[in-house]
Amino acid sequence: MNKKIDRTNEPSRIKQLAVIGAEPFDAGVPASDVDAWRGLLSCSPALLNDLCGKAGLDGSGTPLLAMLAPLIETYRTLLTRRGQDALFRRRHDRYLADCASWAAAPESVKQGVWQFKRMTKGQRYEVIRTCQRLEIEVPGQMTRGQAADWLDSHGANLNYRGKENDNG
């Protein structure tokens, strides 16, 4: 008699990720192939079937888990690119949703006390990265509001400006 295991009280996201990631890892997919793994997960059943056929893998009696490592080995370049594109699209969509949420925020929020707080680590990282990509000097200490204005005037998140997929 199989009882369903209640996993609703799992203590952390890390534990959940480790449990989920254990299966492909045990099947021979190393962490260095994370982009290829993500690319494999982005495949439609039809594409997956086509890749299996071209790789000489018989999917009729072989468990999917046993086919992971050979598929990634055979199609590492293709799957890595698909995985990077899927991650870019997911982050890009999240960025656009964040921009839309900010644009829809009331003026009282936009002009709030947050502007005078110290800039966030994320803002600092984005300022440094933007300066590196634009080959300009990193500005001195800024408040959150100043950093937000600076980022906006310098193209904000350059990952999502201009090119559809820069991945850089």
KAZIHU-V746354 format. One record per pair of residues at least 6 apart in sequence whose C-alpha atoms are under 6 Angstrom apart, sorted by the first residue. I is the first residue (numbers start at 1). GAP is how many residues later the second one is. D is the distance in whole Angstrom. If there is no record, write none. Layout:
BEGIN
I:GAP:D
I:GAP:D
END
This chain:
BEGIN
28:41:5
29:40:5
35:45:5
35:48:5
35:49:6
36:40:6
36:43:4
36:44:4
36:47:6
38:45:5
39:40:5
39:41:6
39:43:5
39:44:4
40:39:6
115:29:5
115:30:4
116:27:5
117:26:6
117:27:6
118:25:5
118:26:6
119:24:5
119:25:4
131:7:6
END
